[in-house]
Amino acid sequence: MAWVIGATSVLGYSILRVGEPGLAMVPWCSRHQRSSPTADWRRLDVEQPGDWAPLHEEQPDLLLYCGGVCDVARCEAHPRFAWAINVGGVAAMLESLPASTRLLYCSSDHVFGGNGPGPCTESTA
């Protein structure tokens, strides 16, 4: 079984649509997501450590982490919010990640708080 955290993201949703033969995919989205296609999906707030309890209890084979906030304007206007989700969420997940669960962490190309113009590279501080 694979959990897809951030299943409403572009990447997470695409992974769900394509799937993997023989691998059950369990979509997870934010408690705040209320669209009808997600009505029966599991929900969590990634930055809340207690919301990760099912991870330790159920121990999926694979966790595809596609969660986070990539709304650049919102993140730059509210850096504490961005930090809570994008850093705190990963930290909370890692605290509950069973040793038997493989983790695939996916990230966007969005970088916040940079001072220089132009795109960032792997070596950008």
N, C-alpha and C positions, 0 to 999 in steps of 0.2 A: 504494500500500500504506500502511496505517495501523497503527502500533503502539499498543496499549493497555497502558500501564504501570499496574500496580495493578488488573489485571483481576478480582481477587477482591473489590474494594471494591464497595459498593452501586452507585455510579455506573458504575464500569468494567464490571461484569457486566451492568448494564442496557444500556449502549452495545453490548456484544457481542451481547446477545440481539436487539436491534432491528436492528443493523447498518446498512449503507448500500449500496443496490444498486450493484454495479459496483466497490465498494471492498473489497479484501481486508483483513481485520482480523486482526492477529497479537497474540494475548493473551500478556502477560508477567506473571509473579507472582514472589513471593519464593522464593528457594531453599529456604526453610523450610516453604513450603506443600506439604502432602503429600496433599491429598484426591484421590480418584479422578477427579473431573471435570477436574482440572488436570494430569493425568498427562502429557499430550503438549504442554503449554504451555511456552513458553520461560521461562527463569528468570534472575533477577539479584538481587543485593543492591544496592539503589539507591545506598547510601552508599559503595560500592566503585568508585573511578574506573575500574579495569580492567574491570569488568563492563559498562561502557558502550562498549567498543571496537566491538561489532557495530553500534552506532548510526552511528558514523563510517564504518564499512566498507560497510554496506548502504544507508544514506541513504534511509530511508522518506520518502514524501511528507508524511506527517502523523504527529506524535507526540501522543497524548492522554495527558497525565500525570495519573493519578488515584491515584497512590501516596501513601504516608504512613501515619502511625499516628494514629488518632483515639481511642484508648482513653484517656480523660481521666485516670482513676485511675493507669494505668501511666505515662503521660507526666509527671504531676505527681510521682509517686514516683521516677521515674528521668529527670530532665531532660536529662542527657547523652545518654541513649538517644534521647529524643525529638528533641533537636537533631541528632544524627547522621543520623537518618532524614529528618526533615522539613525540615532546612536543608541538611545535608551531602549528602543525596541529590539535591536540586535543583541544588546547586552542581556536583556531579559530572556530572549530566546536561547542564547548560549548557556545561561545558567540552568535551563531545564533540558537541554539537549542530551538525550541518552547516548552513551558511547556506541550503541548499536545502530543509531540512525545516521545515515549519510546526509550531509548537508551540501546543497548547491546554492550558493549565495549569488544573486544577480543584482546588479546595480545599473543605474542610468549613467549617462555622461554629464549629468548636472553637478556642478560644483558651486558651493555657496561661500561667500565671504572673500573671494579673491580680489586682489588689488590690481592685477595687471590686465591689459586688454588681450583679446584673442583667446583661442581655445587652450585647454589644459592638455598636457601629455602625461604619460606615466611618471615622468621625472619632475613634474611641477610640484613645488613645495606647498 
